[in-house]
Amino acid sequence: MVEEIVDSGVGAGPKSAKSNGKPTNLVPLSGETESAARVITGIAELDRVTGGGFVKGSTLLVGGDPGIGKSTLLLQSAAALAGRGKRVIYVSGEEAVAQVRLRAQRLGLGEADVMLAAETNVEIILATLENGPPPDLVIIDSIQTLWTDRVDSAPGTVTQVRTSAQALTRVAKKSGAAVVLVGHVTKDGQIAGPRVVEHMVDAVLYFEGDSSHTFRILRGVKNRYGATDEIGVFAMTERGLEQVANPSALFLDQRDQDAAGSAVFAGMEGTRPLLIEIQALVAPSPLGTPRRAVVGWDNSRLSMVLAVLETRCGVRIGANDIYLNVAGGLKISEPAADLAVAAALISSLTGAALPPDAVFFGEISLAGGVRPVVHGALRLREAQKLGFKSVATGRLSAADRTTGLEVTEYGQLAEMVSRIAAQGKMPVREEDVW
């Protein structure tokens, strides 16, 4: 019996090796580098979010609500890679092999050359990965079901999840295989388990959406080998998840162009411009404390916009019930949506429908000014591509100006409020009241 000492390194635990007191090797920063080799799936939306495909030797964590389509997307990506001649191993800790095969047949992927396993023990999984040719992609569904002999606790606990993720990360770095871990989420949408797992992996992807909409958003919140906040748009069909080539047309498909309270926002999700409809409803409140309901946007950001409209623009809006919705179930967080939200609120309050061929983007300051935002040229080109004629925004630089669009640059929010209110059916400011 000879004890085998495993060398330390990325992903090594305190029990994997004994310290012998020898110094480690130091290398200069200015050395030769190798470009990150990627495993391209062929699913364009997935490759966009990952930065061009799965990086060999990397670990990805995919989270999302139950039934959102995580396993479906990963099974489709596994079949796509297997069709390109890659060796793919799919390890399920929640379903039996027969159940995975049944789902694959329902998706039309029953003949894909993907190796399956139903196992939850980490040591057995590691031994399986070392037995045979090295895989190109390993999918673990899910990390909360795994357990290891090194710790004495139930599967899903903090210690088990951390230790299992650490062992799989080390295998990815050592073998060069891309490892994808599926993680459960809590009630507030965060990935369950210790946050240290998100720091250990190379990329974290969130799968967003709800049962009331057919499309799903794959969002990258961390990526060491690509851009963060990149999104991929999919539509859930009977044959699985299908890519959406033009998300802006999807979000604006059923827009009520002549309805008051509807504004089109030219936003950015990562490096992709998107046109999104923002709906607002301002109604008289019978309550002492008016309601504020926001879907898809920051509630505190809405309160700030309302305060600026009241204080800087003299708009009487605070005593009303206010409902704000980002159409299609998309969640946006960038401050550039302030101007579109303000336009939708004033349009609903006055009953004046905004021009159907106009888009809005710009950040509102607490002083009532409209600040310019980044990527103005990309936003304008996306609006022009979809047939929009006019744009309302802050000050644009010379490089962001695009010919063929009627651009209205506002320095103060009150200028846009006066322009919309002039077309409305009811006064909104103190000086307009008789």
N, C-alpha and C positions, 0 to 999 in steps of 0.2 A: 504494500500500500504506500503510494507516494503522493504527498499533497501537491496539488497543482495550484500555483499562485497566478492569479489573473492580474495582468497589468492594469494600472489605474488609467484614467483618462475621462473623456466626455461620457457622461452617463454612468460612471462607476459609483457604486455605493461604498459605505464605510466597511462593509464586511466582505467585499469582493477581493480585497488585497490587503496585505499587511505592510505597514510602513517599515522599510529597512534603513531609513535615514539617508539614502543616497540622493544626491541632488538631481533634479530633472534637467533635461536638455533645453538650453536657451537658444533661440534662433533670432536673427535680425528681422525687423519688420519689412525692410526693403528686399524682398525675395521674390522668386517666381511664383505665380499664382496659376491655378487652373480654373477655367470657367466652369460654372456649375452645370454639369450635364443633366439634362431633363428628360423625363419620360412623358412624351406628348400623348394625350389620350385621344385627340381628334374631336372631342366635344369642346367647341370653341368657347362657350361661356365658362366652362370649368377651367380651361386653360388660361382664360383671361384673368380669372380671380387668383389663380395660383401663380401668375406671372409668366406663363408660357409652358406650363406642364409641371408634373411632380419632379422635384429635384432629387436626384439619387442620393441616398444617405440621409434624407430629411425625414422629420416626423411632423405630421399634420394632425390637428385636432378639429373635428367637425361636430358642432352642436346644433340642436334645434328641438322644437317641441315634438312630442310623440305624434307619429303619423304624418309629419310634415313632408317626408320623402327622402330622409337621409339614406336609408338602406337602399331605396330604389335608385338614387343617383349613383351611389358607390357601386352597386351591382352593374349598372349600365356602363360606368367607367371601367370596371373590371373586364366586362365583356368586350369593350372597345379596345382595350390594351391587349387582351388575349387574341383578338382578331389581327393585331399588328405583329403577332409572333412573340409577345412578351410572356414571361412566366408570372402568373398572378395567383396568389393564395388568399382565399376569403375564409376567415375564421369567425364563426358566429358563436357567441356565448348566450344568445337569447332564443335562437331558433334551432330546430333540428335540421339535419341535412335535407330531409325530405321536404321540409317547409321552405327552405331556400330554393330548392329545385322547383317547387310549385310556383313560387313567385317569379322565378326566372322564365318558366314556361309561359306564364301569364303576360310577361313583358316581351315575349318572342325571343328570348335569349337562352333557350334550353339547350342549344347545341354549342354554346360558347365553351372554349377550352379553359375553364377556370377550375382550379383545384379547391375543394371545399373541405372544411373541418368544423366539427361542433365540439369545442373544448374551452374550458375556463381556467385550467391550471397553467400558470406562466411557464413553469419549468418544462412541461410537456410541449407547449407551443414553441419554446426556444429550441428544444431538441428536434422538433419536426422541421423547423426552418433550416437547421444545420444539416439535416439529412436530405441529400439530393442537391441538384443544381441550385445556386443562389437565386432567389426570386427577384423580380423587378419591382413588384408592388405587393404589399401585405396589408390587408384590411382587417381590423379588429373591431368587431361589433358586439358588445361595446366595452369600454374600459372599466365601467362600473361592475361588470360581471366577473372580472378576472380576480384571481387570488394566487398568492405565492406561499411557498412553504417557509419563507424566511421570517414571516411575521404571523403571530397568532391573533387574528381578528377576522371578522366576517367580511365577505366580499362587499365592496361599495364603501367601506370605511375610508377615512382619510389616509391611514397608513397603507392600506392595501392598494388604493388607487395610486398613491405617490410611488410606492415601490414597484408596482407593475409597469407604470409609465416609464420609470427610470430604466428598468431592464429592457424594455422594448426600444427605448431611445438609444441605448448602447448597442443593441443589435443593428439598428439602422445605420449608425455611424460606422460600425465595424464591417458590415457586409455590403454596404452600398445600396441596400434596398430602400425604397420609399415606403414608409409605414404610415398608414392612416388610422387614427383612433376615433371612434365614435363616442361622444360624450352626452350624457343626459343633461337636461337643464332644470333649473329650479322654477318656482312660480313666477319670479320676476324676469325670467328669460336668460339668466346667467348659467354658464356651464356648472353643473353640480360638482362637488368635490373641492379639493384644495386649489387655490389660485396658483400655487407653485407649478402645477401641471402645465398651465398656460405659459409660464415662463420657461419651462423645460423644452417645449416643442418649438419647431421652427415657424409654424404658421397656424393660425386659429381662424377657422371659417364658421360663420353662423348661417344657418338656414332659416329664413324668415318667411312668414306667410300665415294665412289662416284658412279655415275650411270654407269661408264664404267667398273666397276668390280662387280662381283656377291657377294663378301664376304664383311662383315661388321666387324669392330673392336669395341668392347665395352671396354673402358679404364677407370679405376678408378684413378682419380687424387687426391682424398681425401677420406679417410676412417678412422674413429675413432675406428673401430672395426676390422680392417684387414690391409693387406699390400696395399700400394699405388703403382701406376704404374702397376698394374696387368691388364691383358687383357683377353678378351674372344673373340673367333673368330666364326663368324656365316656366313653362305652362304644363300643368298636370293634366294628362289625358288618360284614356283607357289603355294606351300602349306605353305608359310611363311618362317620364319628363321629356318634354320637347323644348328645344332652344327657341328663344324669341329674338329674332334678328333685329327688329326695330322696336325697342321698348317704349319709345316716346309715342308712337302711333297706338300702341296697346293701351297706355294710360289715358290717352285722349280719345279713345274709340267711341265712348258713349257720352261725350260731353254735351251738356245743354248750353249751346252757344248764346241763346237769347235770354238766359236766366240771369237775374241780378244776383250778385254774390259769388260769381265764378270768375277766377283769374288763373291764367296760365303762367306758371313759374318756370323759368329756364335755369335748371339746377345742374350741379355737377356731382356725380358719384364716382369717386376715384378719378380716372382719366376720361370718363365717358359723360358727355352732356345728355341730359334728360329733360324733356318737357313734361311737366306734371300739373294737373289741375288742382287748384286749392279752392275749396268750397267754404263759404261763410254764411251763417244765418244769424241775423240780429233781430230779435223779437222783443216786444214789450214784456217786462217781467211783472208778474202778479205778486212776487215774493219780496220780502224786505231785503234779502241777500240774493242778488241775481245769480243765475247759474252760469258756469263756465265749463264747457265740455270740449275737449281737444282730442283728436284722433290723428296720430301720425306726426305730431309736432310737439315742441317743448311748451309745456303749460306756462312756465315762468317767462318764456320769451313772448307769449301772447300778452301776458300782463304788462310787460314792458311796452309793447306796441300800443296797447290801449292807453297807458299812462301818457305816452308821447302825444297821441291823438287828442287826449283831453287837455293836457297842459300846454303844448306847443302849438296845436292847430285849432283849439277851441271847439272841438267836436264833442257834442253831448252824446256819449255812447255808453258810459259806465253803468247807467241804471237799467240797461237792457240785458236780457238773456243772450248769451253769445255761444254759438256752436261753430267749431272749426274742424274741418275734415280734409285730409289729404286723400284725394280720390284714388281708388285702387288698392288701398291698404299699405302703400309705401310709407316708410318712415324717413323723414328728412331732418337734418340737424344743423345745416349750415346757415349762418346769419343772412346770407343773400336772399332768403325767402321773406325777409321782413317787408319789403316793398310790395310783393305780391299779396301777402296777408293783409296789409293795410288797404290795398286797392279792393280786395274782396270784401273787407268789412265796410268800407265806405259805400261800395256798390250795393251791398245788401241794405245798409241803413237808409240810403236815398232812393232805392228802387231803380237805379240807373244801371242798365246792363253794360258791361264793358265791351269794347270792340272785340268781335270774335277772332280777329286776326292779329291781336296784340299780345305780347308777352311782357313779363315784369321780372326784374331782379335788381337787388340793391340792398345794402345794409342801412338800417336806420340808427342814428345816434341818439343819445338822450337829449341832445340840444335841438332835435328836430331836423337835422341834416340828413342827406342821403349820401352815403359813402360808396365809392366804387368798390368792386369785388374783383377777384382774380379770374382768369380764364374767360374774359369777356368775349374774345374772338370766337372761342369754341361754342359758347352759348348762342352767339348771333348766327353762326353758320348752321347750327342745329335748327334754330327757328326758321331760317331762310329755306332750309332743305324741306321742311314740312309745310311750307306755303304761308308762313306768317309774314305780315307786311310791316308792322310797326313794333317798336320796342320802347319801353319806359324803364329807365335805369338812372344811375348816378353818372358822375363825370367819367367819360371814357378816355383812355389814352389814344394817341394817334395810331398806335399799332393795332388796337382793338377795333377800330372803325371798319365797318363792312359796307360796301356799296350795295344798293338794291333794297335797303331797309330804311324806313322812316324812323329815326332814332330821336327820342325826346329825352334830354338829359335834365334831371331835376337836381338842383342844389339844396332845396328845402322840401320837406314832406308836405308843407302847407300848399305848395304850388300844385302838386298832384291832387290834393284833397279838393282844392277850389275848382280844378278842372273837371273832376268827376261830379262834384256837387252841383255844378252849373247845369248838368244834363239830368239831374235827378228830379223826383216828384215831390220831395219834402226837404225843408231846410235842415241843416246839420250843425250850423254854428250859431253863436249867440247873436251876431249882427244880422243873421238871416231871419230871425224870428220877429214877426210883426207884433 
